């Protein structure tokens, strides 16, 4: 079965809120884009995970709080492709 990320494909909005202040988090791109061999960004390991799952099918995104300026890894559950 094929899966797609609803956030990557613009099918669902990001509705997660900051665990510290409650402000809606802003999308900052996919985690794998931060860890590429020619990436201008720091290591993706510097971010704190918001959601942890033991067995999970989906896509990881970097999100940031516009108020606290903290960055987190946000796990988006994949949807079955039609």
MMTF fields as JSON, N, C-alpha, C and O atoms, coordinates in Angstrom:
{
  "mmtfVersion": "1.0.0",
  "mmtfProducer": "UNKNOWN",
  "numBonds": 327,
  "numAtoms": 328,
  "numGroups": 82,
  "numChains": 1,
  "numModels": 1,
  "chainsPerModel": [1],
  "groupsPerChain": [82],
  "chainIdList": ["A"],
  "bondAtomList": [4, 2, 8, 6, 12, 10, 16, 14, 20, 18, 24, 22, 28, 26, 32, 30, 36, 34, 40, 38, 44, 42, 48, 46, 52, 50, 56, 54, 60, 58, 64, 62, 68, 66, 72, 70, 76, 74, 80, 78, 84, 82, 88, 86, 92, 90, 96, 94, 100, 98, 104, 102, 108, 106, 112, 110, 116, 114, 120, 118, 124, 122, 128, 126, 132, 130, 136, 134, 140, 138, 144, 142, 148, 146, 152, 150, 156, 154, 160, 158, 164, 162, 168, 166, 172, 170, 176, 174, 180, 178, 184, 182, 188, 186, 192, 190, 196, 194, 200, 198, 204, 202, 208, 206, 212, 210, 216, 214, 220, 218, 224, 222, 228, 226, 232, 230, 236, 234, 240, 238, 244, 242, 248, 246, 252, 250, 256, 254, 260, 258, 264, 262, 268, 266, 272, 270, 276, 274, 280, 278, 284, 282, 288, 286, 292, 290, 296, 294, 300, 298, 304, 302, 308, 306, 312, 310, 316, 314, 320, 318, 324, 322],
  "bondOrderList": [1, 1, 1, 1, 1, 1, 1, 1, 1, 1, 1, 1, 1, 1, 1, 1, 1, 1, 1, 1, 1, 1, 1, 1, 1, 1, 1, 1, 1, 1, 1, 1, 1, 1, 1, 1, 1, 1, 1, 1, 1, 1, 1, 1, 1, 1, 1, 1, 1, 1, 1, 1, 1, 1, 1, 1, 1, 1, 1, 1, 1, 1, 1, 1, 1, 1, 1, 1, 1, 1, 1, 1, 1, 1, 1, 1, 1, 1, 1, 1, 1],
  "groupList": [{"groupName": "UNK", "atomNameList": ["N", "CA", "C", "O"], "elementList": ["N", "C", "C", "O"], "formalChargeList": [0, 0, 0, 0], "bondAtomList": [1, 0, 2, 1, 3, 2], "bondOrderList": [1, 1, 2], "singleLetterCode": "X", "chemCompType": "L-PEPTIDE LINKING"}],
  "groupTypeList": [0, 0, 0, 0, 0, 0, 0, 0, 0, 0, 0, 0, 0, 0, 0, 0, 0, 0, 0, 0, 0, 0, 0, 0, 0, 0, 0, 0, 0, 0, 0, 0, 0, 0, 0, 0, 0, 0, 0, 0, 0, 0, 0, 0, 0, 0, 0, 0, 0, 0, 0, 0, 0, 0, 0, 0, 0, 0, 0, 0, 0, 0, 0, 0, 0, 0, 0, 0, 0, 0, 0, 0, 0, 0, 0, 0, 0, 0, 0, 0, 0, 0],
  "groupIdList": [1, 2, 3, 4, 5, 6, 7, 8, 9, 10, 11, 12, 13, 14, 15, 16, 17, 18, 19, 20, 21, 22, 23, 24, 25, 26, 27, 28, 29, 30, 31, 32, 33, 34, 35, 36, 37, 38, 39, 40, 41, 42, 43, 44, 45, 46, 47, 48, 49, 50, 51, 52, 53, 54, 55, 56, 57, 58, 59, 60, 61, 62, 63, 64, 65, 66, 67, 68, 69, 70, 71, 72, 73, 74, 75, 76, 77, 78, 79, 80, 81, 82],
  "secStructList": [7, 7, 3, 3, 3, 6, 6, 6, 6, 6, 1, 1, 7, 7, 7, 7, 5, 7, 6, 6, 6, 7, 7, 5, 3, 3, 3, 3, 3, 3, 2, 2, 2, 2, 1, 1, 6, 6, 7, 1, 1, 7, 7, 4, 4, 4, 1, 3, 3, 1, 7, 7, 7, 1, 1, 7, 7, 3, 3, 3, 3, 3, 3, 3, 3, 6, 6, 6, 7, 7, 3, 3, 3, 3, 3, 3, 3, 3, 3, 3, 7, 7],
  "xCoordList": [0.842, 0.0, 0.893, 1.919, 0.502, 1.243, 0.633, -0.588, 1.492, 1.034, 1.537, 2.559, 0.805, 1.224, 1.139, 0.338, 1.969, 1.947, 0.955, 1.112, -0.062, -1.039, -0.458, -0.968, 0.591, 1.208, 2.082, 2.041, 2.861, 3.698, 2.841, 3.229, 1.686, 0.836, -0.252, -1.11, -0.238, -1.204, -2.632, -3.57, -2.814, -4.153, -4.707, -5.91, -3.833, -4.257, -3.364, -2.168, -3.942, -3.135, -2.388, -2.761, -1.338, -0.611, -1.394, -1.614, -1.812, -2.626, -1.978, -2.627, -0.716, -0.02, 0.286, 0.499, 0.305, 0.618, 1.874, 2.227, 2.529, 3.767, 3.494, 2.555, 4.301, 4.088, 4.409, 3.971, 5.163, 5.515, 4.5, 4.074, 4.105, 3.243, 1.88, 1.008, 1.671, 0.374, 0.158, -0.91, 1.14, 1.024, 1.048, 1.764, 0.26, 0.27, 1.662, 2.231, 2.198, 3.54, 3.544, 2.542, 4.675, 4.837, 5.65, 6.6, 5.27, 5.955, 7.284, 7.337, 8.365, 9.695, 10.319, 11.51, 9.544, 10.053, 10.175, 9.967, 10.516, 10.686, 12.014, 12.996, 12.039, 13.261, 14.389, 15.531, 14.094, 15.145, 15.801, 16.942, 15.13, 15.727, 16.794, 17.661, 16.739, 17.715, 18.979, 20.005, 18.911, 20.028, 20.74, 21.538, 20.468, 21.097, 22.59, 23.07, 23.337, 24.794, 25.224, 26.325, 24.378, 24.729, 23.828, 23.645, 23.28, 22.338, 23.023, 24.1, 22.391, 22.961, 22.568, 22.981, 21.77, 21.259, 22.063, 22.902, 21.791, 22.449, 21.915, 21.032, 22.439, 22.023, 20.572, 20.133, 19.838, 18.438, 18.319, 17.241, 19.397, 19.378, 19.29, 19.092, 19.433, 19.395, 17.967, 17.775, 16.984, 15.595, 15.011, 15.42, 14.065, 13.395, 12.125, 11.386, 11.866, 10.68, 9.433, 9.427, 8.375, 7.102, 6.287, 5.677, 6.279, 5.474, 6.379, 7.172, 6.278, 7.061, 6.113, 5.074, 6.465, 5.624, 6.514, 7.616, 6.044, 6.842, 6.844, 7.913, 5.684, 5.579, 4.738, 3.552, 5.339, 4.688, 4.991, 6.125, 3.974, 4.144, 3.787, 2.635, 4.769, 4.48, 5.712, 6.708, 5.621, 6.649, 7.004, 6.127, 8.289, 8.723, 8.98, 9.633, 8.458, 8.609, 9.211, 9.035, 9.917, 10.435, 9.404, 8.965, 9.025, 8.088, 8.738, 9.583, 8.337, 8.942, 7.86, 6.876, 8.061, 7.145, 7.557, 8.701, 6.638, 6.986, 7.159, 7.749, 6.648, 6.755, 8.016, 8.797, 8.21, 9.354, 10.62, 11.728, 10.457, 11.554, 12.206, 13.36, 11.477, 11.96, 11.541, 10.459, 12.377, 12.066, 11.838, 12.476, 10.922, 10.559, 10.417, 10.238, 10.496, 10.18, 8.726, 8.32, 7.942, 6.519, 6.27, 6.614, 5.674, 5.387, 3.994, 3.007, 3.923, 2.643, 2.3, 3.079, 1.135, 0.694, 0.348, -0.361, 0.853, 0.599, -0.827, -1.399, -1.372, -2.694, -2.504, -1.566, -3.395, -3.323, -3.595, -4.532, -2.783, -2.978, -4.192, -4.423, -4.967, -6.157, -5.775, -6.65],
  "yCoordList": [-1.171, 0.0, 1.242, 1.279, 2.233, 3.485, 4.519, 4.601, 5.308, 6.346, 7.711, 7.814, 8.757, 10.123, 10.966, 10.685, 11.993, 12.901, 14.02, 14.732, 14.199, 15.252, 16.663, 17.594, 16.832, 18.145, 18.487, 19.617, 17.539, 17.761, 18.074, 18.88, 17.439, 17.574, 18.628, 18.747, 19.393, 20.467, 19.999, 20.74, 18.786, 18.238, 18.516, 18.392, 18.891, 19.173, 20.274, 20.317, 21.163, 22.227, 21.724, 20.72, 22.439, 22.151, 22.786, 23.998, 21.98, 22.482, 22.253, 22.431, 21.864, 21.59, 22.896, 23.936, 22.823, 24.007, 23.763, 22.62, 24.832, 24.776, 24.162, 24.571, 23.188, 22.582, 23.534, 23.297, 24.603, 25.554, 26.68, 26.984, 27.313, 28.498, 28.347, 29.192, 27.295, 27.059, 27.751, 27.601, 28.504, 29.183, 28.152, 27.154, 28.389, 27.489, 27.497, 28.557, 26.307, 26.167, 26.455, 26.243, 26.94, 27.224, 26.114, 25.597, 25.757, 24.717, 25.246, 26.341, 24.478, 24.904, 23.919, 24.021, 22.969, 22.025, 20.615, 20.358, 19.707, 18.306, 18.122, 18.793, 17.225, 16.953, 16.493, 16.915, 15.636, 15.098, 16.19, 16.014, 17.301, 18.411, 19.134, 19.797, 19.015, 19.663, 18.825, 19.337, 17.556, 16.659, 16.162, 15.227, 16.766, 16.352, 16.644, 17.422, 16.016, 16.197, 17.628, 18.039, 18.387, 19.77, 20.773, 21.898, 20.363, 21.192, 22.409, 22.282, 23.606, 24.791, 24.896, 25.826, 23.944, 24.002, 23.101, 22.315, 23.232, 22.382, 20.968, 20.653, 20.136, 18.746, 18.643, 19.377, 17.735, 17.526, 16.952, 17.008, 16.404, 15.831, 16.884, 16.535, 18.168, 19.217, 19.559, 20.306, 19.03, 19.357, 18.358, 17.197, 18.804, 17.961, 17.39, 18.112, 16.132, 15.493, 15.876, 15.81, 16.278, 16.632, 15.372, 15.227, 14.473, 13.268, 12.064, 12.058, 11.055, 9.846, 8.683, 8.59, 7.804, 6.646, 5.427, 5.528, 4.29, 3.075, 2.541, 2.295, 2.359, 1.873, 2.864, 3.025, 3.539, 4.683, 4.76, 4.521, 5.095, 5.3, 6.746, 7.15, 7.521, 8.922, 9.692, 9.131, 11.0, 11.929, 12.839, 13.251, 13.145, 14.025, 15.429, 15.606, 16.409, 17.806, 18.603, 18.257, 19.664, 20.582, 21.697, 22.276, 21.99, 23.073, 24.005, 23.586, 25.268, 26.246, 27.126, 27.469, 27.484, 28.382, 29.821, 30.2, 30.633, 32.023, 32.869, 33.948, 32.385, 33.137, 32.749, 33.617, 31.446, 30.954, 30.784, 30.764, 30.662, 30.42, 29.058, 28.859, 28.125, 26.753, 25.936, 26.155, 25.001, 24.117, 22.705, 22.273, 21.993, 20.641, 19.776, 20.284, 18.464, 17.514, 17.116, 16.731, 17.213, 16.894, 15.717, 15.771, 14.656, 13.451, 13.566, 13.731, 13.478, 13.543, 12.132, 11.492, 11.65, 10.317, 10.338, 11.229, 9.349, 9.25, 8.753, 8.007, 9.192, 8.738, 7.728, 7.845, 6.73, 5.797, 6.564, 7.36, 6.323, 6.975, 6.375, 5.168, 7.215, 6.688, 5.787, 5.268],
  "zCoordList": [0.0, 0.0, 0.0, 0.68, -0.751, -0.84, 0.091, 0.23, 0.727, 1.65, 1.192, 0.514, 1.572, 1.278, 2.552, 3.444, 2.622, 3.766, 3.482, 2.49, 4.323, 4.081, 4.21, 3.587, 5.001, 5.162, 3.954, 3.467, 3.471, 2.278, 1.053, 0.207, 0.964, -0.21, -0.059, -0.933, 1.024, 1.215, 1.421, 1.129, 1.916, 2.122, 3.518, 3.747, 4.443, 5.819, 6.385, 6.096, 7.19, 7.795, 9.033, 9.639, 9.388, 10.626, 11.767, 11.773, 12.727, 13.832, 15.189, 16.22, 15.203, 16.463, 17.193, 16.571, 18.512, 19.311, 20.149, 20.439, 20.526, 21.296, 22.667, 23.35, 23.075, 24.393, 25.551, 26.677, 25.291, 26.349, 26.502, 27.616, 25.369, 25.477, 24.819, 25.023, 24.037, 23.421, 22.077, 21.483, 21.58, 20.29, 19.167, 19.256, 18.097, 16.952, 16.32, 16.06, 16.079, 15.513, 14.015, 13.332, 13.513, 12.094, 11.441, 12.029, 10.231, 9.476, 8.959, 8.398, 9.14, 8.695, 7.715, 7.421, 7.203, 6.217, 6.751, 7.936, 5.855, 6.246, 6.968, 6.653, 7.921, 8.689, 7.788, 7.967, 6.824, 5.963, 5.125, 4.696, 4.877, 4.129, 4.944, 4.376, 6.255, 7.127, 7.303, 7.75, 6.958, 7.235, 5.982, 6.059, 4.842, 3.596, 3.596, 4.42, 2.666, 2.64, 2.306, 2.674, 1.62, 1.268, 1.977, 1.512, 3.083, 3.824, 4.452, 5.034, 4.333, 4.979, 6.448, 7.142, 6.918, 8.279, 9.207, 8.766, 10.493, 11.479, 11.431, 10.633, 12.267, 12.343, 12.79, 13.674, 12.179, 12.55, 13.957, 14.548, 14.506, 15.851, 16.949, 18.113, 16.606, 17.62, 18.054, 19.014, 17.366, 17.678, 18.661, 18.694, 19.452, 20.432, 19.82, 19.151, 20.035, 19.474, 20.265, 21.494, 19.554, 20.184, 20.445, 21.504, 19.485, 19.571, 19.351, 18.409, 20.19, 19.956, 19.735, 20.389, 18.826, 18.533, 18.36, 17.819, 18.812, 18.716, 17.287, 16.728, 16.69, 15.316, 14.553, 14.841, 13.572, 12.973, 11.482, 11.066, 10.665, 9.235, 8.947, 9.101, 8.53, 8.246, 7.855, 7.4, 8.043, 7.611, 8.797, 9.556, 8.946, 10.028, 9.486, 8.458, 10.192, 9.799, 10.952, 12.12, 10.611, 11.612, 11.75, 10.757, 12.984, 13.272, 14.288, 15.079, 14.257, 15.159, 15.764, 15.109, 17.024, 17.712, 17.4, 17.653, 16.851, 16.55, 17.809, 17.755, 18.939, 20.186, 20.97, 21.363, 21.196, 21.978, 21.132, 21.669, 19.827, 18.883, 19.087, 18.709, 19.681, 19.843, 18.63, 18.085, 18.199, 17.08, 17.603, 18.563, 16.957, 17.353, 16.116, 15.009, 16.306, 15.247, 15.442, 16.538, 14.366, 14.408, 13.474, 12.294, 14.002, 13.225, 12.619, 13.336, 11.299, 10.581, 10.132, 9.426, 10.54, 10.124, 8.647, 8.179, 7.911, 6.478, 6.23, 7.025, 5.106, 4.665, 3.545, 2.756, 3.467, 2.338, 1.042, 0.97, 0.036, -1.268, -1.955, -1.875, -2.629, -3.339, -4.504, -5.197]
}
